[in-house]
Amino acid sequence: MFPDLGLPWLPRPPSPAVWAASATAAMAYQALLSTASRLAAGRRVTVRLDAGDLVATVERFDVPLAPTRVAFGKLDDLTLDLSDIHWQGTVFERLEIVLRNVKVRADPLPMLIAGPVDLSVQVHGEEVAELLAAFEPRLAAGFGRHGLARLWWARRPAMGWLEVAPELHGSGLWLRPRALGWRDRRLRLPAWTPARSVPLTGLPHGLVVSDLELGADNLVVRGRLAHWRVELAKARLENIVAALGAAGLPLLNLRGSAQET
């Protein structure tokens, strides 16, 4: 046992048994995840989630080798990069997920714990327009210049357009009008023109949007989750590895496993 030094301000170290269990579990998980990363690279996969099936191509799945950290039940950062993602009727160009400070908890339930988790989603302009139409059918949208978007009445496009700049204030999205236009004419609006708040609905619980970037024909949204945990029994991870090793389109079942902390 570790000696009790009688210093209340110091954290009490775990018992050798708990420490050894975490280290052993971490080594097993790292071996399985490393195998999964090798088998998944370049594959088209279907991931079964509680919110529906997600189909994507795995561009990159990095599982770093950190023997020193594994000895303490930690796996360091994991990076997953997906492309051509189909989920709930929407197509996303790219999704990058970085799980930081990944740890293994073997008892009482096998759990991978990470935090924070950084996400970056890239959506093509046509998909952005469809998402806006689902939220507000009266409006149509397109991309303007210099990181601005254009909005116009879907049924009356000849009436002109409104150019807006998306801005983030805290966890809220605001659209600030910058110009009014009609055909090739553009009237710049004053800086004090009031902005309009747009509710960010349907986001995962705890996700904070940190940045929006409008490109020439796409939108990049970046956000962060403070904590994330995945209930992932070793047997389930072994099944995922087996599915990735088989021919055809792998089906990876993660239903009922992921949740925020």
C-alpha positions, 0 to 999 in steps of 0.5 A: 500500500502507499503510505499515508503522509497525513497531508490533506491537501495532496490527493490520495493515490489509488491502490496498486490493484486499481492502478494495475487494473487501469493500466492493464485495461488501457493496454488492451484498449490501446491494442484494439484501438490501434488495430481498429485504426489500421483497419478503418483507414480509407473504409466506408463504414456505417455507425449505428447510433441512438440518433440514427445510422451514420455512414461515412468514409474514415480518412484518419483514425490516430491512436498515439502510442504513449507507453508512459501514459498507458501505464497510468491508464491513459491513452492520450489524444485520439483523432478521428477524421471522417468525410462524405458523411450521411446522417439524418438526411443531411450530407456533411463534407468532413467531420474531425473529432479530437478526444483529448486526455482519453482515460480508461476506467475499468470498474464498475463499467468499462468506460472510455472518458475524454475531455475536452472534445473538439469538433469541426464540421464542414458543410457544403453550401447546398446543404447549408441552404437545405438546413436553412430551408428546413428551419425557415422555409420562407428563406433561401440562402447562398454564399456572398463574399468576404465571409458573408451570406446572402438571404432572400425570399424563396418565392420572390428572389427578384425582390433582392437579397440581404447580406449578413455576417454570422457572429457568435456571442457566448453560445448564441448565433447572431446574423448582422445585416451588412448590405441590401442588394438587387441584381448587381447593386449593393447598398452598404448598411450602417454598423449600428443596424440591429442583428437578429438572434438565431437559436442553435437547436438540435445540438448535442447537450453540452456542445458550445459552438466556438467558431463559424467560418464561411468559405467560398462554397462551404461552412465550417462550424467548430465546437467543444464538449467539456466532457464525454464518456463512452461505455465500451466493453472490451467485447464490443470493441472486439466486435467492432475490430472483427467487423472492420476486418470483414469484407464489405460495408462494416456495421459498427454498433454504438447504440446506447454507449455514448453519453455526456458527463 
